[in-house]
Amino acid sequence: MPLYIVTLSGEILLKSERTRPRFLRRLIANISDAFKRNGIREYNISIDGARLIIKTGSDASGVLKRIFGIYRFGEVEEVIFTDLKDLAEKISCMAKDMVVGKKFAVRVHRYGEHDFTSIDAAREIGALLKPYSAGVDLERPDVEVWVEIRRDRAYLYKTRVDGPGGLPIGVEGRVLVLFSGGFDSPVASWFIARRGVMVDFLHYIMGSPQSLYLAFRVAKLLAEKWLYGYRPRMYAVDLRNIIMLIKERVVRSYRQVVLRAIMYIIADKIAELYGYDALATGESLGQAASQTLANITAIERVLGLKNTILRPLIGFDKEDIIDYSREIGTHDESSKVAEFCAIAPTLVVTRAKPDELRRELSKIPEESINEAIKYLRIIDLLSTREEEVMPQEDIEIDYIPDNAIIIDLRSLREYREWHYPGSIHISMVDSFEKYKGRPIIFYCKYGHISYFMAHKMRSEGYIAYSLKGGVEKARELAKQ
């Protein structure tokens, strides 16, 4: 069974004797949840001073490096020794293949009472390894032999991997993140979770329902890779009616700021309703017109929200955020998320005045906001499949999910001249039964025949849709 030594984040070790056990229990619970979710059923976790000793039935490296609260870990080989000579002989026997033809250094960490020092151990082990190597180099070695001594046992590190650090999720409450799924909000969510917070997501549908589908994919990736110890959820609110009201009633220069304010208002109400401790956003100072210091200040002054708004990316450049998205693993999915087109692309106020903002905001009736919350959708990110977040009522959609079956309803000649990559001509389908449970997207020349076909298939229990805009939309999507 693989054996790992886990070094805890330094902040955990600095906690008081009363607080530290709670953090440790939470970390162990999160590790257990991570193992179970990733198919590791056989494992044992024990505490040894400032370390966790973990035995597993299979490789757990890929999971351990994604658990907050872990500073570093390594797969190790264990030996039981009687004295320094016995220790040096056993470790050198195991490590000699590591140093062949290389300059090396021995690094020893010791815990417990011994009649030798860490330097003594490093010297004895190094002396036995030197004949196999190209010599000792303590400053710039080709390879480092790491040994940890804990009472009558020693551990030779086969690997040493950095963890994400931070605090175990669950020790610092719950936060609701305003989540578009683009580069910013997932990175902000990661930084909040890294501070021991259970993070859930709030997505606003402001245009195509594709936005929910794409945001869901990013949130699900975050939940499955990083968010252990609880069941992350996503809330979805349709803002399209409110956006129409803003366009109709609010002066052009204040539309973007009013929209941002309403997003805060709705988030604040949902946070109160479901017991969150704070809100969070992916805002970066000055990155957009609604994110200038003056506008952020004006919005908060006017709204007087019950919940604190956390902005972990407030001082980040866009390049910094994109780099972090690559490290976290959200970059590729986030790059598919199109930013919502601004409802006032020019002449946006950058220094909103509280009195004017208050006046413009009053033009949007509170009952419209409450109506949007009334139809709030709650999604369990771990159990919900992609096709389940596609619009249930709509027959027409303007996007094609990655896992969809695409059926071309045009003539065979037109299909052979051009078809959406990966699509199947209707004449090639011998039975739809094998596609049951997967989204089926029909397209035709203009979208009329595909609409009726999708409607018919819906009545037979299939997850069927018509591509709005027909073959021209298919061509447009194929170029993306």
Secondary structure, DSSP 8 states (H G I E B T S, - for coil): --EEEEEE-HHHHTS-TTTHHHHHHHHHHHHHHHHHHTT---EEEEEETTEEEEEESS--HHHHTT-TTEEEEEEEEEEE-SSHHHHHHHHHHHHHHHHTTSEEEEEEEEES--SS-HHHHHHHHHHHHGGGSSEE-SSS-SEEEEEEEETTEEEEES--EE---SB-TTSS-EEEEE--SSSHHHHHHHHHHHBT-EEEEEEEE-S-THHHHHHHHHHHHHHHHT--SS--EEEEEE-HHHHHHHHHHS-GGGHHHHHHHHHHHHHHHHHHHHT-SEEE----TTSSGGGSHHHHHHHHHHH--SS-EE-TTTT--HHHHHHHHHHHT-HHHHTT------SS-SS--SS--HHHHHHHHTTS-HHHHHHHHHT-EEEETTT--GGGGS-SS-SEESS--TT-EEEE-S-HHHHHH---TT-EEGGG-S-SGGGTTS-EEEE-SSSHHHHHHHHHHHHTT--EEEETTHHHHHHHHHH-
